[in-house]
Amino acid sequence: MHIALSRRSRLADGLVCAVLGVLAAGCTGSTENQGPFATRLGFAVAPPVAAVNGVPLAPAPVIQLQDAQGAPVALQGRLIVAAVTPTGAALSGTTEVRTDATGKATFTGLTISGAVGAKVLRFESAGLASVTASPLQLAPGAAATFTVAGGNLQTAQAGADVAVLPTVLISDATGNPIAGAAVLFTITSGGGTLQGGTAVTAADGRAAPTRWTLGNTVGLNTLSATTPAVPGVTLEFTATGVQGPPAILTIVAGDGQSAIVGLPTTIAPSVKLTDALGHPLANVAVSFAVTAGGGVLNGPNPLTDASGVATLGAWSLGLAPGMNTLTASRAGVPSVTFNATGIDFPLSVVDAGGDHSCGVDGVGTAYCWGANGSGQIGNGGGADVNKPTLVGGGHVFSTITTGLQHSCGLVAGAAYCWGGNSTGQLGDGTQTSRSLPVPVAGGFTFIAIDAGDQFTCGTQPDGTARCWGLNTAGQLGDGTQTNRLTPVLVADGHAFTGLSAGSVHSCAIEAASLFCWGSNGQGRLGDGTSTNRPVPTAVSGGLSFMAVAAGDSYTCAVTTAGAGYCWGNGTFGFLGTGNTTGQLLPTPISGSLVLSGIHSSGGHTCARTTTGQGYCWGFNSSGELGDGTFTNRLVPTAVLGGAVFTSLRAGAEHTCGLGSAGSTYCWGKNTRGAVGDGTNFSRTRPVGVVRP
């Protein structure tokens, strides 16, 4: 009876399954030998509580069909489907499995992919209660990608740090960040420095050096990054170094010039604008402004060119002789100042005499100024003049020289003189003063000429010398003490290359050896005695000289090595040795100046260095030393004003010089106009000689 009822029941279940077409609990392809009904799913092997992204779960989950009481149901062919939450996670591998004969479904190779964190696995089968596993923590998988995360394609000031550090990202196959991976950053071009070049990825998978400073050169900088976590991949970062803000302004050209007052300088002022590292800045406006001396600027404020240079259109100096200044500036940058001397009157030759001065311009026109009581100005009159006045006669002079009260010059090698002639110093065979140039008698040709106090000497093309005028101490060198109204030959047939006429003695150089003659008071001839010599006598000491200057009662000279020596009367510091002691032999001047020229007259001496700086020493009662004082100087003292001199000529109590640009300066005693600045005020520092 029980068996029949059970069979009838199973037949009924089969009919229901057939009619409904639904695989209900306990339905199989056969209605024979059916056991308990499955109502739910359960775990035979639960999923692990931790897994790695993209790696099959281990152990593999095993699902068991169960009846309502949780007992296993052995039913083959039931389809079990795996699912995962939350959204965004994905399953791969074996995600659908049919139960085996024991009612189990083994999910071999089941793999979870997605963002790291808690994941929940659920297994379902149609008509049965699903089963859900405990949350599973998904960890990142193996490093799979190595990418740039930031700091690429930047622009920064050359020599400065980039604003954004170059950053990399290491992720697994689904984008989960990999922490703890080593990254090596290396500079590959552009120079610069790197700090923290070996880095480790943080929890977000990112790594960066601690600092990247670009190279000092404008242009491309590159940096590479590699990691052993993703071999074979090299990332490159680029950063372009650009100029920084304006920082340095320097003078390129146009400083220290001289120009005729009211006219433009020869060289237009120009400056260079750079950043702090010296990189030129283009297309930046630079402001120019006149700051002293008047004058005007031509053209607008310029922009810098590709090389960072800004050039002013032109700078026309003010109308007053003297210093002009111009300032170039840019906001936030220290300004620079240009200096230029306004001159009324450029000369190629200048000389300072007793109380007058003379010069020759570039076309051979001669001018004189100052005292004119003996006609030494040469303008045909006798009145003093305090600015350059044309020498009469229309001669073209190559050089000019001034004595105490007379002047001489060369015209195509022929000597002309004018002024006082009481001792025959004009050489025209008379003792009559002349207010206009007269030719020196004899028709001699000279290549150089120098006027002493009351005598004159000239050098001929073969080096022989002739002198004329006062000869009371033998200063004419002809072996006598007889005044000469026309040129006489200096004794002994020397071939001189340089000759200087002083107060009552003369000196000249022959093959670097120095000879002197005339008065030897206080030892000014340098032969170790104080005996007058009417013929050239060698200066003792065996030194080699290239320049000589016969002064009042002393002599100074420059050796071929540029060293200065003086001897004779040491009063008032005439010798520049630091004391007032006289010397019978050449004695070095104080200091270590390297000289290229020297000239003495009256009681002071001036010399210029090989770089054109002027130094003077000795008597200074009228400001003739040009140091801004009236103080006598025992040692060489710099001439104020910063002019670069090509010539310096000492007069009785004033001095004149030529600047490197042809400008003419004078200073010292000016009561009769010898300074030539249009006034009669003595000057203690150089002032420009005004135009006629």
Protein Blocks (a to p, Z undefined) as FASTA:
>chain_A
ZZmmmmmmmmmmmmmmmmnopacehiafbfghiacddfbdcdfbdcdfbdcehiacdddd
ddddddfkopacddehiacddddddehiacehjfbdcddfkopacdehiaceddeddddd
ddddehiacdddddddddddddfbdcdfehpaiacdehiacfbdcddddddfkopacehi
acddddfbhgaadehkbccddfkopacdfbdcddfbecddddddddfklghiacdddddd
dddddfbdcdfbhphiacdehiacfbdcddddddfkopacehiacddddfehgaadedjd
ddddfkopacdfbdcddfbecjdddddddehiacddddddddfbdcfbdcddfkpccddd
fkopacdedjfklopnonopabdcfbdcddehjiacfbdcddfkbccddeehiacdedjf
klopnonopacdcfbdcddehiiacfbdcddfkbccdddfkopacdedjfklopnonopa
cdcfbdcddehhiacfbdcddfkpccddeehiacdedjfehhlnonopacdcfbdcddeh
jiacfbdcddfkbccdddfkopacdedjfehhlnonopabdcfbdcddedjddcfbdcde
hjbccdddfkopacdedjfklopnonopabdcfbdcddehjiacfbdcddfkbccdddfk
opacdedjfknopnonopacdcfbdcddddZZ
